[in-house]
Amino acid sequence: MSSFSPNPRQAALLQEVQGRGSASVEALAERFGVTLQTVRRDVRLLADAGLVARFHGGVRVPGSTTENIAYRQRQRLHEQAKQRIAQAVASAVPEGSSLIINIGTTTEAVARELRAHRGLRVITNNLNVAAILADSPGCEVILVGGHVRGSDRGIVGEAAVDFMRQFRVDIGLVGISGIEPDGTLRDYDYREVKVARAILEQSREVWMVADHSKFGRPAMVELARLSQLDRLYTDRTPPHPFPALLAEAGVQLVVATALEASTS
């Protein structure tokens, strides 16, 4: 398993490719003000880590809209951004509340920040979240039944959907693979999407966590629309046209800074 972790320029290059779907080496060199050789080296490292796919003269998103980046690679990608988002979310979760937490590396970061909370009841279809919170004395964990997806230990399928529908919680905390410029929230696995839709239905408030790379990123299956969210937590002010879309949908945007969360 590669231990490669992108540096800030490489992470920005990756975000550019994810936003466009594909890009030429020349365009990337011009965009970032570096040499072709630098771009080629960055692209080679990103490709070796499975984060992008190379073609003659350019680079594209691996798997396009049908396949997500591998779980271990997603864990390392934008780690500091996810940590800031997690801190912002945890600071807003009241003690004594009930939550459903779904699949994703950002939701797992939130779970780590919730370990000191008291009186929480957490329902999850994420084995990693359950393991993170299982030893927390202030948290009761309820694990959803269903098919365990080996790639990321997420629990999906009709049994998971049926289980979720037994509950009504204060906060549904969900991650997402992509937010498209038409305001749709998208993911890759239709089985995961069905569970996430059930979470939205069974939550009094829906909070979404999404680092900056998710804005404009395509994915195949529509989960919901921005208007179905109450809050969106991210690490940077989203690019055009997302601020206007969020305002029109009535979604509270929370941008997590390096040390604290500032709400806009």
N, C-alpha and C positions, 0 to 999 in steps of 0.2 A: 504494500500500500504506500503510495507516494505521500510524503509529508509536506509537499509544496503548499505554501500559503502566499497568495498574490501580494505584492507590494502595492502602495497606493496608486501608482501609475497603471500597473497591470489590472488592478481592480476597476479603475476608471475605464480602461480599454475594454474590459469584459462587459461593463455596463453599457458602453457604446454599442458593442456588437449585439448584446441582448436587446437593446432598444431598436436597432435597425433590422435585426435578423441576420444580416450579413454585411460585410464591408471589405473594401480592397485595402491592401497594405499601404498603398499610396495615400488613400483618404485618411487612414488612421495616423500615418506619419504627419500629415498636414494638420489634422485635428489636435494632436498633442505636441506639435512642435519638436519632434524628434526625428532621427534618421530612419531610413528604411531598415537598416541593419538592426536598430534597436527594436522596432516593431516586430521584425521577423523573429528576433530572440524572445521577445515577450510572448508572441503567438505560439512559438514552439513550446515554451514552458507551460502555457495555458492548455495547449493541445495535449501535451504529455500527461497533464493532470486530468484530462477528460472534460475540461470546462468549455472548450470550443473545438470545432472541427475545421481543419485546413482544407483549402482547395487551391488550385493554381492561381496565384496572385491575390488571394484573399482568405477570409475566415468567416465562418458562420456559426450560429448557435447549433450545438449538437442535438440531433433528434427533432429540430424545428419545434412545432407545436405539439408533438405527440409524446415526448419523453423528457422527464425532468433530469437535472443534474444528479449524479449519484449522491446518496445520503452523506457519506463521509466527506465528500468534497463540499457539499452545502454546509456542513458543520463548520468548516474552516473559512468559508466565504463570508466576508463582512461581519466578522466576529464582534468587533468593537461596536459596530452599529447595532447589532442585535442586543448586545449587553446594555447599551443606552436605552433602547426601546424597552427592554425587560425591566430596568430600574424604574422607568417612568410608569409603566403599567402597574408594577407592584406597589408603588407609592400611592396609587389611586384605588387599589382594591381594599375595601373596608374589611376589617377583621369581623369574623362571624358571618361571612357571606358564602353563598353557594355558587360554584362555577362549573361549566363544562369546558374542558381544554382539549383541542383537537391535535391533529398530526402536524409536525413541523419543527424545524430547528429553532425558530424564533420562539414558538410557544414553549419549547423545552427550556430556553433561556429564562423565560418568565417564571416557569416552575421553580427554577433554582433560586430566583429572587423571592419567592413566596414561602420559602422554608421556615422563616422566622415568624410568619403570621400565625394568629391564634383563631381557633374556631372556624376554620375553613372546612367546607365539604366540597371535594373536587371529584367530578365524574370525568373520565377520560377514555378515549379510544387509542391512547398512545402509551405503549408499554414503557417507553423511556420516561415520560412524565410520571407515571405511576411509581417507577423505581426511584426517581428523584425525590418524590414527596412521601414515600412509604415510611421513612424513618422520622418524619417531622411530627413531634408530639402534638402540634396544634392543628393537624390536618387529618381529616378522614378521607380516604381515597376509595372510590368505587370504580372498578375496572369493567369496561364494556366487554361483552362476549362477542365472538365472531371470528372471521378469518384473519389470522395474523400475517401481514405482509412482511416477508423476510428482509426486504431491502432496507426498511426503516423502523420495523416493529410497530407499525400502525395497524389498527384493527378495523377492518372494513367488511362490507357485505350487509345483506338484509337483516341478519340477526342483530348486528350493531345498530342499524336504523331502528328496529323495533325496541331495542333496549333503551335507546335515547328517549323515545317517546313516552317513557314512564315518568319523566321528570319535568319540572319547571324550575329553572334556576335564575338567580339574580343576574349573572353575567355569562355570556357565551364568548369565549376567547378563541378566535380562529386565526390561522395563518392562511396565506394564499400564494399561489405561484406567479400570478400575473394580474395586473390591473390595466385593462386596455383603454385607449382614448375615447371609446364610446361609453365608458362607465360600467362595463361588465367586469365582474370578478371571475377569474378563470383558473382552472387547474387541469391536471393531466389524466387522472384516474377517475373514471365515472363512478366507481364504487366508493372512493373517498369523497367525491362530491355529494353523493346521496346522503352520506353520514353528516357531512357539514351542513347540508340543507336542513336536516333534522335538528341540528344544534341551533341554527338560526330560529327555527320555529319554536323551540322549547326554552328560549332565553328572553328574559324581560328586557335586557340590554345586550346588544351585540358589539363587541370590541374587536377590531381587526388589527393585527400586527403585520407590518410589511416594511422591510428596509427599502432604501431608495432604488435598488435595482429592479424592484417589482413593477415600477410604473412604466407602462408602455411595453411590457414583456408579454408576448403572445403565449397562449396555451389553448388546448383544444376544447375543453368542456366548460360551459358556463355554469358557475355556481350560483351567482346572485348578481344584484346590481348595487351600486353605491348607496342608493336610497334605502336599502335594507340594513344599513349600518347605523349605529349611534355614535361610535368613535372610531377614528383611525389613528393608530400610533405609528410613527415613522421616525427616521433619523435626520432627514433633510426636508426642507420645503419642496414639495413636489413640483415638477416642471409643468409648463403649459401643456394641455388645458386643464390639468387636474385640480388646481385650487378653485377654479370657477365651477367645475363639476361637483366638487365636495360642498361648496357653499350652496349651490342650487339644490343638492340632495339633503341639505340640513345636517351634514355629518360634522361632528366636532373633530377638528384636526389637532393632534398633539404631536409636536416636533420635539424629540428628545435631544437635548444638547449634551455636551461631554460630561457635565456634572449633574444636571438637573433637567427636568422636563419643563418646557415653556409652551403654553397653549396659545394658538393663534386662531 
